[in-house]
Amino acid sequence: RTWGGLIGISANPDLIDGGSLTVPFFRFFTPDMEWRVENEGVSPDIEVELDPAAVNRGQDTQLDAAIATITRQLADYKPVDRREAPPIPTALGK
């Protein structure tokens, strides 16, 4: 899960006296008409238990899980033959 601090600050110019200030500038609005993610984070698609002993051995359990998942998905993958570009979306989130 991400940490959930997603109200971002951006493009805050310096003040004439050399000081600065930060102002919340953006956050996430979903197609369901909700402000989301702030204070809740984003859940991972695949839960992987972090193993401190594996980290000490130089293993990355998250990377290993990702490689195993992609390898399984590629076994059944059939490419889509597109002769033309898909239509431009006409509705938010679709």
C-alpha positions in Angstrom: 0.0 0.0 0.0 1.2 3.5 -0.8 1.5 5.9 2.1 -1.6 8.0 1.2 -0.2 11.5 1.1 -1.3 12.6 -2.4 -2.4 16.1 -2.2 0.5 17.5 -4.2 2.3 20.8 -4.2 3.6 22.2 -7.5 4.7 25.4 -9.2 5.2 27.4 -6.1 7.3 30.4 -7.0 9.8 31.9 -4.6 8.8 35.1 -2.8 10.7 38.3 -3.5 12.4 38.2 -0.1 13.9 34.7 -0.8 11.2 32.9 1.2 8.7 30.5 -0.2 5.4 28.9 0.6 3.7 25.8 -0.5 0.0 25.5 -1.5 -1.9 22.3 -2.2 -2.3 22.2 -5.9 -3.8 18.8 -7.0 -5.3 15.5 -5.8 -7.2 12.5 -7.3 -10.8 12.6 -8.5 -12.3 9.4 -9.7 -14.8 8.6 -12.5 -17.1 7.7 -9.5 -17.1 11.4 -8.7 -15.1 10.9 -5.5 -11.9 12.5 -4.1 -9.8 9.4 -3.3 -6.5 8.0 -2.2 -5.5 10.8 0.2 -5.1 9.2 3.7 -5.8 5.7 2.4 -3.2 5.0 -0.2 -3.4 2.6 -3.0 -3.6 -1.1 -2.4 -1.2 -3.4 -4.4 -2.6 -5.7 -7.1 -0.6 -8.5 -5.5 0.1 -8.7 -1.8 3.7 -9.7 -1.1 4.9 -10.3 2.4 8.2 -8.5 3.0 10.8 -10.9 4.4 13.7 -9.1 6.2 15.8 -12.2 6.1 15.4 -12.4 2.3 16.4 -8.7 2.0 19.5 -9.4 4.0 20.4 -12.2 1.5 19.9 -9.7 -1.3 16.6 -11.1 -2.5 13.7 -8.9 -3.6 10.5 -10.8 -2.9 8.3 -8.1 -4.5 10.4 -8.3 -7.8 10.4 -12.1 -7.7 6.6 -12.1 -7.3 6.2 -9.6 -10.2 8.4 -11.7 -12.5 6.5 -14.9 -11.6 3.1 -13.2 -12.2 4.2 -11.8 -15.6 5.7 -15.1 -16.6 2.4 -16.9 -15.9 0.4 -14.2 -17.8 2.7 -14.4 -20.8 2.1 -18.2 -21.1 -1.5 -17.5 -22.2 -1.0 -14.2 -23.9 -2.3 -13.8 -27.4 -1.5 -10.5 -29.2 -4.3 -8.4 -30.5 -3.9 -7.6 -34.2 -5.0 -4.0 -34.6 -5.4 -2.8 -38.1 -6.5 0.6 -36.9 -6.3 2.7 -33.7 -9.0 2.1 -31.1 -11.7 4.8 -30.9 -11.1 7.9 -28.9 -12.9 7.6 -25.5 -16.1 9.7 -25.3 -16.7 9.2 -21.5 -14.5 9.9 -18.5 -12.7 6.7 -17.4 -13.9 4.5 -20.3 
